[in-house]
């Protein structure tokens, strides 16, 4: 990042030296910034006739011109980004979600269908899981190769970000700066190393958005429209909740594309209908094949994706604009500055670009029941892009104005831009990023399961309150205890019995069930997720307290504990039954 920033600053200084000293008397004859308005449409019937070719003065996004050593910088940024994503790739243990996806993909490799260890189909995100299965078939099945697939998607995302930033800003050096910042962004690095569909989902969203601008906003190019529709359709087949991102596209098309001016435009209606059919078919298939009726232990009795007008409406706003580090505060300040600036300029296109973030946050807030940063992850690069673009654009305007006022006494433009680069550089906190390669930041469940595998004896059983982490090492756990007792999709009703949907473990929800299991087995392994706070229900809290004192601890690791109970330990543990517990049976 230091090298990139210094190179950009050096290039700006050289360009400043090469430019002639401004003459105030000629300021009125200078070429002004091109008006950022949609291109003028003709009256012909063909799509190409509807758009008059814009001159360099009237382009929506000006043609980038730059004297910088672009190829060298691009390659350097990508090399650094790739190194940060592959370095110690297997250090972080697979989290439960990564285990779910890997187990599903291995089911595809075995049978051709996304079947989990439990024997239950996992039909969510079909595009990602089948793409990952094809990749593993090509390069070999391993955890490292599966994570490498996400790394490559992360690199592809950076390439799309570069072209999108160049398209919006019209300046290559700003596009390079944005790409460099996101190349070392900790959130981007994390999901680029995670075996889950979040990175490919972000890539498809940005690819669709990149094609949306020339396909629907600045022109009506059919090739870009095709790329946009295909990308967004695959995005919906990657993470169903991303349907909340589509209203912003619809608003943009309504404001800048309508009315239809040729017969070919009506094909877009057919494409939209086909996209909707594919999405709803996928959703219906999930409900039929992947889900069962909600059990009494579930935390809700309705869909998690629908209109919700109650709940914490501030979560996504504070999480996205304030977040977990000070860089988000800086991004938010620059983003709001750009939003206000283009609002005052009455620049409809740029105002729409900035409004996309607010529109999407609003729809996620009212449509998604669960709260999680992952639901806004596709928007994050666009947010950073617009923020840095605002900072650079406003810095150039302010610097140019100060230079004009001072009569060229000082290069205020370079000074202000240098301050922006320094602000970004000094707040990225690279040491925190580097420390994540050696500090544990996720529970080390795989370490626990490998320990069980090495020390397991015939007849041993495994009880766990951690979902899905045993499938790829042990072939699943025997019994499952929901660690929150309210996991909406943790259980599956099969043959008159509630089982863990990922590993097929029989559900255990009370002390009597646990006592019966202990009475029938000689050795029991208990893999327990560390919880900072016991459940609020007093009876469930007693049950969890019993689990944490049962047997002897054999392995304490980050975020999780492994205990071993032996029948020779003595009298079976017992909780006094107060009655009134019919529901838990």
C-alpha positions as CSV (number, residue, x, y, z in Angstrom):
1,X,0.0,0.0,0.0
2,X,2.9,2.4,0.8
3,X,4.5,1.6,-2.6
4,X,1.2,2.2,-4.4
5,X,0.5,5.4,-2.6
6,X,4.0,6.9,-3.1
7,X,3.9,5.9,-6.8
8,X,0.5,7.6,-7.3
9,X,1.8,10.7,-5.4
10,X,5.0,10.8,-7.5
11,X,2.9,10.5,-10.7
12,X,0.7,13.4,-9.6
13,X,3.7,15.6,-8.8
14,X,5.2,14.8,-12.3
15,X,1.9,15.7,-13.9
16,X,1.6,18.9,-11.9
17,X,5.1,19.9,-13.0
18,X,4.2,19.1,-16.6
19,X,1.1,21.3,-16.6
20,X,1.5,25.0,-17.5
21,X,1.0,27.6,-14.7
22,X,-2.7,28.5,-14.6
23,X,-3.6,31.9,-16.0
24,X,-6.6,33.3,-14.2
25,X,-7.6,35.3,-17.3
26,X,-8.0,32.0,-19.2
27,X,-10.0,30.2,-16.5
28,X,-13.3,31.0,-18.3
29,X,-12.0,29.2,-21.4
30,X,-10.9,26.1,-19.7
31,X,-12.7,22.9,-20.4
32,X,-15.1,22.1,-17.5
33,X,-15.9,18.7,-16.2
34,X,-18.2,16.8,-18.6
35,X,-21.8,16.9,-17.6
36,X,-22.7,13.6,-16.0
37,X,-26.1,13.0,-17.6
38,X,-27.5,10.1,-19.6
39,X,-26.6,10.2,-23.3
40,X,-29.1,11.8,-25.6
41,X,-31.4,9.2,-27.3
42,X,-32.5,9.4,-30.9
43,X,-35.8,8.4,-32.4
44,X,-34.9,5.4,-34.4
45,X,-36.2,1.9,-33.8
46,X,-32.9,0.0,-33.4
47,X,-31.1,0.1,-30.0
48,X,-28.0,1.5,-31.7
49,X,-29.9,4.4,-33.2
50,X,-31.4,5.4,-29.9
51,X,-28.1,6.6,-28.6
52,X,-26.1,9.3,-30.3
53,X,-22.4,8.7,-29.9
54,X,-21.2,11.1,-27.2
55,X,-18.2,13.3,-27.7
56,X,-15.4,13.4,-25.2
57,X,-17.0,16.6,-23.7
58,X,-20.3,15.0,-23.0
59,X,-19.5,11.5,-21.8
60,X,-21.2,10.2,-18.7
61,X,-17.9,8.8,-17.5
62,X,-14.9,10.6,-19.1
63,X,-12.4,8.5,-20.9
64,X,-9.5,7.7,-18.5
65,X,-6.2,9.2,-19.5
66,X,-3.2,8.5,-17.4
67,X,0.6,8.8,-17.8
68,X,1.2,6.3,-14.9
69,X,3.0,3.0,-15.3
70,X,-0.4,1.2,-15.2
71,X,0.5,-2.4,-16.0
72,X,3.3,-2.5,-13.4
73,X,1.0,-1.1,-10.7
74,X,-1.9,-3.4,-11.7
75,X,0.3,-6.5,-11.5
76,X,1.9,-5.4,-8.3
77,X,-1.5,-4.9,-6.6
78,X,-2.7,-8.3,-7.8
79,X,0.5,-10.1,-6.6
80,X,0.2,-8.5,-3.2
81,X,-3.5,-9.4,-3.0
82,X,-2.9,-13.0,-4.0
83,X,-0.1,-13.3,-1.5
84,X,-2.3,-12.0,1.3
85,X,-5.0,-14.5,0.4
86,X,-3.0,-17.6,0.0
87,X,-0.5,-17.1,2.8
88,X,-1.1,-19.7,5.6
89,X,-4.4,-20.6,3.8
90,X,-5.0,-23.6,6.0
91,X,-4.2,-21.9,9.3
92,X,-7.8,-20.9,10.2
93,X,-10.0,-23.8,11.1
94,X,-13.1,-24.4,9.0
95,X,-16.1,-22.8,10.6
96,X,-19.5,-24.6,10.7
97,X,-20.7,-22.9,7.5
98,X,-17.6,-23.8,5.6
99,X,-18.0,-27.4,6.8
100,X,-21.6,-27.4,5.5
101,X,-20.6,-26.3,2.1
102,X,-17.6,-28.7,1.9
103,X,-19.7,-31.6,3.0
104,X,-22.4,-30.7,0.4
105,X,-19.8,-30.5,-2.4
106,X,-18.3,-33.8,-1.5
107,X,-21.8,-35.2,-1.7
108,X,-22.0,-33.9,-5.2
109,X,-18.7,-35.5,-6.1
110,X,-19.9,-38.8,-4.7
111,X,-23.5,-38.9,-6.0
112,X,-24.0,-36.0,-8.3
113,X,-26.5,-34.4,-5.9
114,X,-25.9,-32.0,-2.9
115,X,-26.4,-34.6,-0.2
116,X,-25.0,-34.1,3.3
117,X,-23.5,-36.7,5.6
118,X,-26.9,-36.9,7.3
119,X,-28.4,-38.1,4.0
120,X,-30.4,-34.9,3.7
121,X,-30.1,-32.7,0.6
122,X,-28.6,-29.3,1.0
123,X,-30.0,-27.5,-2.0
124,X,-29.1,-23.9,-1.0
125,X,-26.7,-22.0,-3.4
126,X,-26.7,-24.6,-6.2
127,X,-24.5,-22.6,-8.5
128,X,-21.7,-22.1,-6.0
129,X,-21.7,-25.7,-4.8
130,X,-21.7,-27.2,-8.3
131,X,-19.0,-24.8,-9.4
132,X,-16.9,-25.7,-6.5
133,X,-17.5,-29.4,-7.1
134,X,-16.3,-29.0,-10.7
135,X,-13.2,-27.2,-9.5
136,X,-12.4,-29.9,-7.0
137,X,-12.9,-32.6,-9.6
138,X,-10.4,-30.8,-11.8
139,X,-7.6,-30.0,-9.2
140,X,-8.3,-32.6,-6.5
141,X,-10.5,-32.8,-3.4
142,X,-8.9,-31.1,-0.4
143,X,-9.8,-28.3,2.1
144,X,-6.9,-26.2,0.7
145,X,-8.1,-26.5,-2.9
146,X,-11.6,-25.6,-1.9
147,X,-10.3,-22.5,-0.2
148,X,-8.2,-21.7,-3.2
149,X,-11.4,-21.5,-5.3
150,X,-12.5,-18.6,-3.1
151,X,-9.1,-17.0,-3.4
152,X,-9.4,-17.0,-7.2
153,X,-12.9,-15.5,-6.9
154,X,-11.5,-12.8,-4.7
155,X,-8.9,-12.0,-7.3
156,X,-11.5,-11.9,-10.0
157,X,-13.5,-9.5,-7.8
158,X,-10.6,-7.1,-7.6
159,X,-10.3,-7.1,-11.4
160,X,-14.0,-6.2,-11.7
161,X,-13.6,-3.5,-9.0
162,X,-10.8,-1.9,-11.0
163,X,-12.8,-1.7,-14.2
164,X,-15.9,-0.5,-12.3
165,X,-13.9,2.2,-10.5
166,X,-12.4,3.3,-13.7
167,X,-15.8,3.4,-15.3
168,X,-17.3,5.5,-12.5
169,X,-14.4,7.9,-11.8
170,X,-12.9,8.1,-15.3
171,X,-9.4,8.1,-13.8
172,X,-7.1,5.2,-13.7
173,X,-5.1,6.3,-10.7
174,X,-8.3,6.5,-8.6
175,X,-9.2,3.0,-9.8
176,X,-5.8,1.7,-8.8
177,X,-6.0,3.3,-5.4
178,X,-9.5,1.7,-4.8
179,X,-8.2,-1.7,-5.9
180,X,-5.2,-1.4,-3.7
181,X,-7.2,-0.5,-0.6
182,X,-9.6,-3.4,-1.2
183,X,-6.7,-5.8,-1.9
184,X,-5.5,-5.4,1.7
185,X,-9.0,-4.9,3.3
186,X,-9.3,-7.5,6.2
187,X,-13.0,-8.2,5.4
188,X,-12.2,-8.9,1.8
189,X,-9.3,-11.1,2.7
190,X,-11.4,-13.1,5.2
191,X,-14.1,-14.0,2.7
192,X,-11.6,-14.6,0.0
193,X,-10.2,-17.5,2.1
194,X,-13.6,-18.9,3.3
195,X,-15.2,-22.0,1.8
196,X,-18.6,-20.4,1.4
197,X,-20.6,-18.6,-1.3
198,X,-20.1,-15.1,-0.1
199,X,-17.2,-14.3,-2.3
200,X,-18.7,-15.5,-5.5
201,X,-21.9,-13.8,-4.6
202,X,-20.0,-10.5,-4.3
203,X,-18.2,-11.1,-7.6
204,X,-21.5,-11.7,-9.4
205,X,-23.1,-8.7,-7.9
206,X,-20.3,-6.4,-8.9
207,X,-20.1,-7.9,-12.4
208,X,-23.8,-7.4,-12.9
209,X,-23.5,-3.8,-11.6
210,X,-20.6,-3.1,-13.9
211,X,-22.6,-4.3,-16.9
212,X,-25.7,-2.5,-15.7
213,X,-24.2,0.9,-16.2
214,X,-23.5,0.7,-19.9
215,X,-26.4,-1.7,-20.5
216,X,-29.2,0.4,-18.9
217,X,-27.9,3.8,-17.6
218,X,-25.3,5.3,-20.1
219,X,-26.4,3.3,-23.2
220,X,-28.5,0.4,-24.3
221,X,-25.9,-2.2,-25.3
222,X,-27.4,-5.7,-25.6
223,X,-24.1,-7.4,-24.8
224,X,-23.9,-5.6,-21.4
225,X,-27.6,-6.3,-20.8
226,X,-27.0,-10.0,-21.3
227,X,-24.0,-10.0,-18.9
228,X,-26.1,-8.1,-16.3
229,X,-29.1,-10.4,-16.5
230,X,-27.0,-13.6,-16.4
231,X,-24.8,-12.4,-13.5
232,X,-27.8,-11.4,-11.4
233,X,-29.5,-14.7,-12.1
234,X,-26.5,-16.6,-11.0
235,X,-26.3,-14.3,-8.0
236,X,-29.8,-15.3,-7.0
237,X,-28.8,-19.0,-7.4
238,X,-25.8,-18.4,-5.1
239,X,-27.5,-16.7,-2.2
240,X,-31.3,-16.4,-2.2
241,X,-31.4,-13.5,0.2
242,X,-29.7,-11.3,-2.5
243,X,-33.1,-10.7,-4.0
244,X,-33.1,-7.7,-1.7
245,X,-30.4,-6.2,-4.0
246,X,-32.6,-6.2,-7.1
247,X,-35.0,-3.3,-6.3
248,X,-32.1,-0.8,-6.7
249,X,-31.5,-2.2,-10.3
250,X,-35.2,-1.9,-11.0
251,X,-35.3,1.7,-9.8
252,X,-32.3,2.6,-11.9
253,X,-33.9,1.0,-15.0
254,X,-37.1,2.8,-14.4
255,X,-35.5,6.2,-14.0
256,X,-32.9,6.0,-16.9
257,X,-34.1,3.3,-19.3
258,X,-37.8,3.7,-19.8
259,X,-39.7,4.1,-22.0
260,X,-39.0,1.2,-24.3
261,X,-38.1,2.5,-27.7
262,X,-37.7,-0.7,-29.8
263,X,-39.0,-4.3,-30.0
264,X,-35.7,-5.6,-28.7
265,X,-36.3,-3.7,-25.4
266,X,-39.3,-5.9,-24.7
267,X,-36.9,-8.9,-24.6
268,X,-35.8,-7.6,-21.2
269,X,-39.3,-8.2,-19.8
270,X,-39.0,-11.8,-20.9
271,X,-35.5,-12.0,-19.4
272,X,-36.8,-10.6,-16.1
273,X,-39.7,-13.1,-16.1
274,X,-37.3,-16.0,-16.7
275,X,-35.1,-14.8,-13.9
276,X,-38.1,-14.7,-11.6
277,X,-39.1,-18.2,-12.6
278,X,-35.7,-19.6,-12.0
279,X,-35.5,-18.0,-8.6
280,X,-38.9,-19.2,-7.4
281,X,-38.3,-22.6,-8.8
282,X,-35.1,-22.8,-6.7
283,X,-37.0,-21.6,-3.6
284,X,-39.8,-24.1,-4.0
285,X,-37.3,-26.9,-4.6
286,X,-35.5,-25.9,-1.4
287,X,-38.7,-26.0,0.6
288,X,-39.7,-29.4,-0.7
289,X,-36.4,-31.2,-0.7
290,X,-34.3,-29.4,1.9
291,X,-36.7,-28.3,4.6
292,X,-39.4,-29.9,6.7
293,X,-42.1,-28.3,8.8
294,X,-40.6,-26.2,11.6
295,X,-40.2,-28.1,14.9
296,X,-41.3,-26.8,18.2
297,X,-37.8,-25.9,19.1
298,X,-37.4,-23.5,16.3
299,X,-36.8,-19.8,17.0
300,X,-39.5,-18.7,14.5
301,X,-42.6,-20.0,12.8
302,X,-42.3,-18.1,9.6
303,X,-40.0,-17.4,6.7
304,X,-36.8,-15.5,7.4
305,X,-37.1,-13.6,4.1
306,X,-40.3,-11.5,4.1
307,X,-41.5,-8.0,5.1
308,X,-40.7,-7.3,8.7
309,X,-41.8,-4.0,10.2
310,X,-40.7,-4.8,13.8
311,X,-37.3,-5.4,15.2
312,X,-34.1,-3.5,15.4
313,X,-34.2,-1.2,12.4
314,X,-30.8,0.4,13.3
315,X,-28.7,-2.8,13.1
316,X,-27.8,-2.7,9.4
317,X,-27.3,1.0,9.4
318,X,-24.9,1.0,12.3
319,X,-23.2,-2.2,11.3
320,X,-22.5,-1.0,7.7
321,X,-21.7,2.6,8.3
322,X,-20.0,2.4,11.7
323,X,-18.9,-1.2,11.7
324,X,-15.9,-2.8,13.5
325,X,-13.0,-0.5,12.8
326,X,-12.4,3.2,12.2
327,X,-11.9,2.8,8.5
328,X,-15.7,2.4,8.1
329,X,-16.2,5.8,9.9
330,X,-13.8,7.4,7.4
331,X,-15.5,5.7,4.4
332,X,-18.9,6.9,5.7
333,X,-17.7,10.5,6.1
334,X,-16.4,10.5,2.5
335,X,-19.5,8.7,1.2
336,X,-21.9,11.2,2.8
337,X,-19.7,14.1,1.5
338,X,-20.0,12.8,-2.1
339,X,-23.7,12.2,-1.7
340,X,-24.3,15.8,-0.6
341,X,-21.9,17.1,-3.3
342,X,-23.7,15.4,-6.2
343,X,-27.1,16.2,-4.7
344,X,-26.2,19.9,-4.8
345,X,-24.8,19.5,-8.3
346,X,-28.1,17.8,-9.3
347,X,-26.2,15.1,-11.0
348,X,-28.9,12.5,-11.4
349,X,-26.6,9.6,-12.4
350,X,-24.0,10.0,-9.7
351,X,-26.8,10.6,-7.2
352,X,-28.4,7.3,-8.2
353,X,-25.0,5.5,-7.7
354,X,-24.7,6.9,-4.2
355,X,-28.4,6.2,-3.4
356,X,-27.9,2.5,-4.3
357,X,-26.2,1.9,-0.9
358,X,-29.1,3.5,1.0
359,X,-31.7,1.7,-1.0
360,X,-30.1,-1.7,-0.5
361,X,-29.6,-1.1,3.3
362,X,-33.3,-0.2,3.6
363,X,-34.5,-3.3,1.8
364,X,-32.2,-5.6,3.8
365,X,-33.5,-4.0,7.0
366,X,-37.2,-4.6,6.3
367,X,-36.9,-7.9,4.4
368,X,-34.3,-10.0,6.3
369,X,-35.3,-11.4,9.7
370,X,-31.7,-12.4,10.8
371,X,-29.0,-9.9,11.5
372,X,-25.6,-10.4,10.1
373,X,-22.9,-8.5,8.3
374,X,-22.7,-11.1,5.6
375,X,-26.0,-9.9,4.1
376,X,-24.4,-6.6,3.2
377,X,-21.1,-8.0,2.1
378,X,-21.9,-7.7,-1.7
379,X,-22.3,-3.9,-1.3
380,X,-19.1,-3.3,0.6
381,X,-16.7,-2.8,-2.4
382,X,-19.1,-0.4,-4.0
383,X,-19.3,1.5,-0.8
384,X,-15.5,1.7,-0.5
385,X,-15.3,2.7,-4.2
386,X,-17.8,5.5,-3.9
387,X,-16.2,6.7,-0.6
388,X,-12.6,6.9,-2.0
389,X,-13.9,8.4,-5.3
390,X,-15.7,11.1,-3.3
391,X,-12.5,11.8,-1.3
392,X,-10.3,12.1,-4.4
393,X,-12.9,14.1,-6.4
394,X,-13.6,16.6,-3.6
395,X,-9.9,16.9,-2.8
396,X,-9.1,17.7,-6.4
397,X,-11.9,20.3,-6.5
398,X,-10.8,21.9,-3.2
399,X,-7.2,21.8,-4.1
400,X,-7.8,23.4,-7.5
401,X,-9.9,26.1,-5.9
402,X,-7.2,26.9,-3.3
403,X,-4.6,27.0,-6.1
404,X,-6.7,29.4,-8.1
405,X,-7.2,31.6,-5.0
406,X,-3.5,31.7,-4.2
407,X,-2.5,32.3,-7.8
408,X,-0.6,29.1,-8.1
409,X,1.6,30.0,-5.1
410,X,1.5,26.4,-3.7
411,X,0.4,23.1,-5.3
412,X,-2.7,22.8,-3.1
413,X,-4.2,20.1,-5.3
414,X,-1.3,17.8,-4.6
415,X,-1.2,18.7,-0.9
416,X,-4.9,17.9,-0.4
417,X,-4.6,14.6,-2.4
418,X,-1.5,13.7,-0.4
419,X,-3.5,14.3,2.8
420,X,-6.3,11.9,1.6
421,X,-3.7,9.2,0.8
422,X,-2.1,9.6,4.1
423,X,-5.4,9.4,5.9
424,X,-6.2,6.2,4.2
425,X,-2.8,4.7,4.7
426,X,-2.5,5.5,8.4
427,X,-5.8,4.0,9.3
428,X,-5.7,0.7,7.4
429,X,-3.9,-0.9,10.4
430,X,-1.8,-3.4,8.5
431,X,-0.4,-4.9,11.7
432,X,-3.8,-6.1,12.7
433,X,-4.3,-7.6,9.3
434,X,-0.9,-9.4,9.5
435,X,-1.6,-10.6,13.1
436,X,-4.6,-12.6,11.9
437,X,-2.3,-15.0,10.2
438,X,-1.0,-16.2,13.5
439,X,-3.7,-15.4,16.0
440,X,-6.8,-17.6,16.4
441,X,-9.9,-15.8,15.4
442,X,-12.3,-18.7,14.9
443,X,-13.0,-21.7,17.2
444,X,-10.7,-24.6,16.4
445,X,-13.3,-27.2,15.9
446,X,-11.2,-29.2,13.3
447,X,-8.5,-29.6,15.9
448,X,-11.0,-31.1,18.3
449,X,-12.4,-33.5,15.7
450,X,-9.0,-34.6,14.7
451,X,-8.1,-35.3,18.3
452,X,-11.2,-37.4,18.7
453,X,-10.3,-39.4,15.5
454,X,-6.8,-40.1,16.8
455,X,-8.0,-41.3,20.3
456,X,-11.3,-42.8,19.5
457,X,-12.0,-46.4,20.6
458,X,-14.5,-48.9,19.2
459,X,-17.9,-48.2,20.6
460,X,-17.2,-44.5,21.5
461,X,-19.9,-42.0,20.7
462,X,-19.8,-38.3,20.1
463,X,-22.2,-35.7,21.5
464,X,-21.8,-32.1,20.4
465,X,-23.6,-28.8,20.5
466,X,-21.6,-27.6,17.5
467,X,-23.3,-28.2,14.1
468,X,-21.7,-29.7,11.0
469,X,-18.0,-29.6,12.0
470,X,-17.6,-33.4,12.3
471,X,-18.9,-34.4,8.9
472,X,-15.6,-34.0,7.0
473,X,-13.4,-35.7,9.6
474,X,-15.5,-38.1,11.7
475,X,-18.4,-38.7,9.3
476,X,-20.7,-36.9,11.7
477,X,-21.6,-36.9,15.4
478,X,-24.0,-39.4,17.0
479,X,-26.0,-36.8,19.0
480,X,-26.6,-33.1,18.6
481,X,-27.5,-30.6,21.3
482,X,-28.6,-27.2,19.8
483,X,-26.3,-24.8,21.5
484,X,-29.0,-22.0,21.6
485,X,-31.9,-24.4,21.7
486,X,-33.6,-22.2,19.1
487,X,-31.8,-22.8,15.8
488,X,-34.4,-22.3,13.1
489,X,-33.0,-24.8,10.6
490,X,-30.8,-27.0,12.9
491,X,-33.2,-30.0,12.9
492,X,-34.9,-32.2,10.4
493,X,-37.9,-34.4,11.0
494,X,-37.1,-37.9,9.6
495,X,-38.8,-41.2,10.3
496,X,-40.6,-39.8,13.4
497,X,-37.4,-38.4,14.9
498,X,-35.7,-35.1,15.1
499,X,-32.1,-35.2,13.8
500,X,-29.3,-32.7,13.1
501,X,-29.9,-31.8,9.4
502,X,-26.2,-31.7,8.6
503,X,-24.7,-34.8,10.3
504,X,-27.8,-36.8,11.2
505,X,-27.1,-36.8,14.9
506,X,-30.1,-37.5,17.1
507,X,-31.4,-34.4,18.9
508,X,-30.8,-34.2,22.7
509,X,-32.7,-31.5,24.6
510,X,-32.9,-32.5,28.2
511,X,-31.0,-34.3,31.0
512,X,-33.2,-37.4,31.0
513,X,-32.2,-38.1,27.4
514,X,-28.6,-37.5,28.2
515,X,-28.7,-39.9,31.2
516,X,-30.2,-42.6,29.1
517,X,-27.4,-42.2,26.5
518,X,-24.7,-42.4,29.2
519,X,-26.3,-45.5,30.7
520,X,-26.1,-47.3,27.4
521,X,-22.5,-46.4,26.5
522,X,-19.0,-46.9,28.0
523,X,-17.2,-43.8,26.7
524,X,-18.7,-40.5,25.5
525,X,-16.9,-37.6,23.9
526,X,-18.5,-34.2,24.5
527,X,-17.5,-31.4,22.0
528,X,-18.9,-28.2,23.4
529,X,-18.9,-24.7,22.0
530,X,-17.8,-22.1,24.4
531,X,-20.6,-19.7,25.3
532,X,-20.0,-16.6,27.3
533,X,-23.5,-16.6,28.7
534,X,-25.9,-19.5,29.6
535,X,-29.4,-19.6,28.1
536,X,-31.9,-17.3,29.8
537,X,-34.3,-20.3,30.4
538,X,-33.4,-21.6,33.9
539,X,-34.0,-25.3,33.1
540,X,-32.0,-25.1,29.8
541,X,-29.2,-23.3,31.7
542,X,-29.0,-26.1,34.2
543,X,-28.8,-28.6,31.4
544,X,-25.9,-26.7,29.8
545,X,-24.2,-26.4,33.1
546,X,-24.4,-30.2,33.5
547,X,-22.8,-30.6,30.1
548,X,-19.9,-28.4,31.1
549,X,-19.2,-30.4,34.2
550,X,-19.7,-33.9,32.8
551,X,-16.6,-36.1,32.5
552,X,-13.0,-34.7,32.4
553,X,-11.6,-32.1,30.1
554,X,-9.1,-33.6,27.6
555,X,-8.5,-30.7,25.2
556,X,-9.0,-27.0,25.8
557,X,-8.6,-24.9,22.6
558,X,-9.7,-21.6,21.3
559,X,-13.5,-21.2,21.5
560,X,-14.3,-24.9,22.2
561,X,-13.8,-27.7,24.8
562,X,-13.5,-31.4,24.5
563,X,-14.5,-33.6,27.5
564,X,-14.5,-37.4,27.9
565,X,-17.0,-39.2,30.1
566,X,-16.2,-42.8,31.1
567,X,-18.7,-45.1,32.8
568,X,-16.1,-45.9,35.4
569,X,-16.4,-42.4,36.6
570,X,-19.2,-43.4,39.0
571,X,-22.8,-42.4,39.5
572,X,-24.6,-40.9,36.6
573,X,-25.3,-37.2,36.8
574,X,-28.8,-36.2,37.6
575,X,-31.0,-33.1,37.6
576,X,-34.1,-32.8,39.7
577,X,-37.1,-32.8,37.4
578,X,-39.5,-30.1,38.5
579,X,-42.2,-31.2,36.0
580,X,-43.9,-28.8,33.6
581,X,-41.4,-29.9,31.0
582,X,-43.7,-31.7,28.6
583,X,-42.7,-29.5,25.7
584,X,-39.0,-30.6,25.8
585,X,-40.0,-34.3,25.3
